[in-house]
């Protein structure tokens, strides 16, 4: 959570998925300063996951964009994430 809220652009949202436990705290002022939202959700059922995969397979919804970058560009990828230049996912490859 500290990483997620640290790289979050102003007005961004962190969605916490699942029931992994743990704790998180931040100064209340950070919510106003970053205009951020933290939202919780459960992961859904196996049937819902299968339905989502079927929707992507049949092209009824688009999958999230996935870009690959070499591992030596990890720092640049994090910088891009911090300033909001990442759309979808970036996978670091070796």
C-alpha angles and dihedrals in degrees: 000000000000090000093044094050091041094059095037115120118232108281092020130138132225114205114201110206125199136000104286098141127216132118137269133187135176137166110280090230090066091071090060097037094051095030085223132164127209113198130181127212138167120242096245129228130304089250090056091049090052091048090052092049090050090052091053093045092052090046093239086131129021120246116239113272112262122197126186123217131177116259091247088066093059093110092051090047090054091048089051090049092051093054096042100253093126117092114184116342138334118206118200113219133196 
